[in-house]
């Protein structure tokens, strides 16, 4: 359901990026679990595993995934779990130590001249 929702709200390239991050990073670690089985420990284990993952896009040298990539993967997982919570499939969304708490999305946009 998450990917169907993403397709409605995002550009094609963004959808592809999210699909790839889910397929490459999340599914191998958490794909065997039901959504209600994903808890803080599983999310934190994923975070640690991602920090130890080699970046496969760089062939000529060994580089690990950067913090930004790890945060992006955790944000996507958080969005998946947020959708599941809003649909009543899980009671709460576990958060990893390194992930940012979700903020309510505003329904209006700020003008360039606004303060704050």
C-alpha positions in Angstrom: 0.0 0.0 0.0 2.9 2.3 0.8 4.3 2.2 -2.8 0.9 2.9 -4.3 0.6 5.9 -2.1 4.1 7.1 -3.0 3.2 6.9 -6.7 0.4 9.3 -6.2 2.4 11.9 -4.4 5.9 11.8 -6.0 7.8 12.1 -9.2 8.7 8.8 -11.0 12.4 9.1 -10.1 11.5 9.5 -6.4 9.3 6.4 -6.5 12.1 4.5 -8.1 14.6 5.6 -5.5 12.2 4.6 -2.6 11.5 1.2 -4.3 15.2 0.6 -4.7 16.1 1.5 -1.1 13.3 -0.7 0.2 14.4 -3.6 -2.1 18.1 -3.3 -1.5 18.3 -2.3 2.2 15.0 -3.0 4.1 13.6 -6.2 2.5 16.8 -8.3 3.1 16.7 -7.4 6.8 13.0 -7.1 7.6 11.2 -8.6 4.7 10.5 -11.9 6.5 8.6 -10.1 9.3 5.0 -9.0 9.6 4.7 -5.2 10.2 3.5 -5.8 13.7 6.7 -7.7 14.5 9.0 -4.8 13.7 10.0 -3.2 17.0 12.7 -0.8 18.2 15.3 -3.5 18.4 14.7 -4.6 14.8 14.9 -1.0 13.5 18.0 -0.4 15.5 19.6 -3.7 14.3 18.8 -2.5 10.7 20.5 0.9 11.5 23.7 -0.9 12.7 23.7 -3.3 9.8 23.4 -0.4 7.3 26.3 1.3 9.0 28.4 -1.8 8.2 27.1 -2.1 4.6 29.5 -1.5 1.7 28.3 1.1 -0.9 28.0 -1.1 -4.0 27.8 1.9 -6.4 31.5 2.6 -5.9 33.4 -0.3 -7.5 37.0 1.0 -7.4 37.3 1.3 -3.6 35.6 0.1 -0.5 33.3 2.7 1.0 30.6 2.2 3.5 27.1 3.7 3.3 27.0 7.3 4.4 24.9 8.6 7.2 22.6 10.4 4.8 21.8 7.2 3.0 21.2 5.4 6.3 18.9 8.2 7.4 17.0 8.1 4.1 16.5 4.3 4.4 15.2 4.8 8.0 12.9 7.6 6.9 11.4 5.4 4.2 10.9 2.6 6.7 9.3 5.1 9.1 6.9 6.2 6.3 6.0 2.6 5.6 5.2 2.1 9.3 3.4 5.4 9.5 1.1 4.3 6.7 0.5 1.0 8.4 -0.3 2.8 11.7 -2.8 5.1 9.9 -4.4 2.1 8.3 -4.8 0.4 11.6 -2.4 -2.4 10.8 0.0 -1.6 13.7 -0.6 0.2 17.0 2.6 2.3 17.1 5.7 3.1 15.0 9.0 2.1 16.6 11.8 4.6 16.1 15.5 4.0 16.1 17.8 6.1 18.1 19.2 7.7 14.9 15.9 8.4 13.3 14.0 11.6 13.5 10.6 11.6 15.0 7.9 12.2 12.4 6.5 15.7 12.3 2.9 16.4 11.3 2.8 17.6 7.7 1.4 21.1 7.3 -1.5 21.5 4.9 -0.3 24.9 3.7 3.0 26.2 2.3 4.9 29.1 3.7 5.7 32.1 1.5 9.3 33.2 1.2 8.6 36.3 3.3 7.2 34.5 6.3 9.1 34.4 9.6 10.1 31.1 11.1 
